Each structure stands twice: as C-alpha cells, then as structure tokens.
C-alpha cells in the first residue's frame, strides 16, 4: 500500500512523522479568532458606555501625543480624552 502525503486518516503510517509547530489549541482559524475577540471587545466597551472615535492626524502630532502619553504614563487614548474634556469644559 502506497503512503499518500495527504492521507491523515491512517495514523500508523505517520507515527514517526514529525510535524512542525505546536498543536492547535483552538478549533477556529486565526482569522475567526480575531473576529470573535474584536466582537467581545466591542461588547465590553458598550457595557462600559464607551463609543469609538477615529481620527487621522499628521505624523508630527502623532509623535507629540505619544511623547506626552509616555511622560504622563497613560495611554494615548486616555490623553486624547483628557485633552478633549479640558477643551470642552
């Protein structure tokens, strides 16, 4: 009987074959896992009453925001929230 490389049903023929990588620990593909995790994150944010805002800024402003957030030891999103609150109040 010939051994076909795509035949994974006959385990005894492949007993000494070493397959690279660690075994799958999740039945879903990586793409599906990312989609599920993003949905869970959106649900958590909704429960906290958070809304998503997207904005585009030039690289110079981006670097300034990064620098300020590191100096204050907060996330960039928290810094932007503080700046918006200070401007609106």
C-alpha positions as YAML, in Angstrom:
chain: A
units: angstrom
residues:
- id: 1
  name: UNK
  ca: [0.00, 0.00, 0.00]
- id: 2
  name: UNK
  ca: [1.41, 3.36, -1.01]
- id: 3
  name: UNK
  ca: [1.60, 6.12, 1.54]
- id: 4
  name: UNK
  ca: [-0.12, 9.30, 0.37]
- id: 5
  name: UNK
  ca: [1.16, 12.54, 1.94]
- id: 6
  name: UNK
  ca: [-2.36, 13.97, 2.23]
- id: 7
  name: UNK
  ca: [-3.78, 10.87, 3.90]
- id: 8
  name: UNK
  ca: [-4.04, 11.78, 7.59]
- id: 9
  name: UNK
  ca: [-6.59, 9.12, 8.50]
- id: 10
  name: UNK
  ca: [-4.16, 6.19, 8.65]
- id: 11
  name: UNK
  ca: [-2.24, 7.19, 11.78]
- id: 12
  name: UNK
  ca: [0.00, 4.12, 11.93]
- id: 13
  name: UNK
  ca: [1.69, 5.13, 8.68]
- id: 14
  name: UNK
  ca: [2.54, 8.53, 10.11]
- id: 15
  name: UNK
  ca: [3.64, 7.50, 13.60]
- id: 16
  name: UNK
  ca: [7.26, 8.61, 13.15]
- id: 17
  name: UNK
  ca: [6.48, 11.68, 11.05]
- id: 18
  name: UNK
  ca: [7.31, 14.84, 13.00]
- id: 19
  name: UNK
  ca: [5.12, 17.78, 12.10]
- id: 20
  name: UNK
  ca: [6.46, 21.26, 12.87]
- id: 21
  name: UNK
  ca: [4.77, 23.67, 15.25]
- id: 22
  name: UNK
  ca: [2.72, 23.25, 18.33]
- id: 23
  name: UNK
  ca: [-0.66, 21.51, 18.24]
- id: 24
  name: UNK
  ca: [-3.76, 23.57, 17.69]
- id: 25
  name: UNK
  ca: [-5.30, 24.69, 20.95]
- id: 26
  name: UNK
  ca: [-8.30, 26.41, 19.36]
- id: 27
  name: UNK
  ca: [-10.66, 24.85, 16.83]
- id: 28
  name: UNK
  ca: [-11.08, 28.17, 14.97]
- id: 29
  name: UNK
  ca: [-8.70, 29.65, 12.42]
- id: 30
  name: UNK
  ca: [-6.67, 32.69, 13.47]
- id: 31
  name: UNK
  ca: [-8.86, 34.96, 11.35]
- id: 32
  name: UNK
  ca: [-12.04, 33.71, 13.06]
- id: 33
  name: UNK
  ca: [-10.37, 34.06, 16.49]
- id: 34
  name: UNK
  ca: [-9.52, 37.71, 15.76]
- id: 35
  name: UNK
  ca: [-13.09, 38.40, 14.65]
- id: 36
  name: UNK
  ca: [-14.53, 36.81, 17.82]
- id: 37
  name: UNK
  ca: [-12.11, 38.73, 20.06]
- id: 38
  name: UNK
  ca: [-12.98, 42.02, 18.34]
- id: 39
  name: UNK
  ca: [-16.70, 41.35, 18.86]
- id: 40
  name: UNK
  ca: [-16.07, 40.65, 22.55]
- id: 41
  name: UNK
  ca: [-14.04, 43.86, 22.88]
- id: 42
  name: UNK
  ca: [-16.85, 45.89, 21.28]
- id: 43
  name: UNK
  ca: [-19.36, 44.31, 23.69]
- id: 44
  name: UNK
  ca: [-17.16, 45.17, 26.70]
- id: 45
  name: UNK
  ca: [-16.82, 48.76, 25.50]
- id: 46
  name: UNK
  ca: [-20.60, 49.04, 25.01]
- id: 47
  name: UNK
  ca: [-21.21, 47.77, 28.54]
- id: 48
  name: UNK
  ca: [-18.83, 50.43, 29.85]
- id: 49
  name: UNK
  ca: [-20.69, 53.09, 27.86]
- id: 50
  name: UNK
  ca: [-17.75, 53.82, 25.56]
- id: 51
  name: UNK
  ca: [-18.10, 54.99, 21.96]
- id: 52
  name: UNK
  ca: [-15.46, 54.65, 19.26]
- id: 53
  name: UNK
  ca: [-13.97, 57.70, 17.51]
- id: 54
  name: UNK
  ca: [-11.48, 57.51, 14.66]
- id: 55
  name: UNK
  ca: [-9.35, 60.41, 13.56]
- id: 56
  name: UNK
  ca: [-6.36, 60.89, 11.33]
- id: 57
  name: UNK
  ca: [-3.52, 63.19, 12.34]
- id: 58
  name: UNK
  ca: [-0.16, 64.01, 10.78]
- id: 59
  name: UNK
  ca: [2.91, 62.16, 11.98]
- id: 60
  name: UNK
  ca: [4.29, 65.16, 13.89]
- id: 61
  name: UNK
  ca: [1.16, 65.46, 16.05]
- id: 62
  name: UNK
  ca: [1.14, 61.69, 16.49]
- id: 63
  name: UNK
  ca: [4.70, 61.75, 17.85]
- id: 64
  name: UNK
  ca: [3.82, 64.59, 20.23]
- id: 65
  name: UNK
  ca: [0.83, 62.64, 21.54]
- id: 66
  name: UNK
  ca: [3.00, 59.55, 22.03]
- id: 67
  name: UNK
  ca: [5.64, 61.55, 23.89]
- id: 68
  name: UNK
  ca: [3.10, 63.23, 26.19]
- id: 69
  name: UNK
  ca: [1.33, 59.94, 26.93]
- id: 70
  name: UNK
  ca: [4.65, 58.29, 27.87]
- id: 71
  name: UNK
  ca: [5.61, 61.23, 30.10]
- id: 72
  name: UNK
  ca: [2.27, 61.03, 31.92]
- id: 73
  name: UNK
  ca: [2.34, 57.20, 31.94]
- id: 74
  name: UNK
  ca: [-1.12, 56.90, 30.39]
- id: 75
  name: UNK
  ca: [-2.37, 55.54, 27.09]
- id: 76
  name: UNK
  ca: [-2.65, 57.76, 24.05]
- id: 77
  name: UNK
  ca: [-6.44, 57.32, 24.08]
- id: 78
  name: UNK
  ca: [-6.64, 58.48, 27.70]
- id: 79
  name: UNK
  ca: [-4.51, 61.51, 26.86]
- id: 80
  name: UNK
  ca: [-6.74, 62.46, 23.93]
- id: 81
  name: UNK
  ca: [-9.80, 62.05, 26.16]
- id: 82
  name: UNK
  ca: [-8.25, 64.36, 28.78]
- id: 83
  name: UNK
  ca: [-7.38, 66.96, 26.14]
- id: 84
  name: UNK
  ca: [-10.89, 66.88, 24.68]
- id: 85
  name: UNK
  ca: [-12.50, 67.16, 28.11]
- id: 86
  name: UNK
  ca: [-10.25, 70.11, 29.01]
- id: 87
  name: UNK
  ca: [-11.14, 71.86, 25.76]
- id: 88
  name: UNK
  ca: [-14.90, 71.28, 26.09]
- id: 89
  name: UNK
  ca: [-15.20, 72.17, 29.80]
...
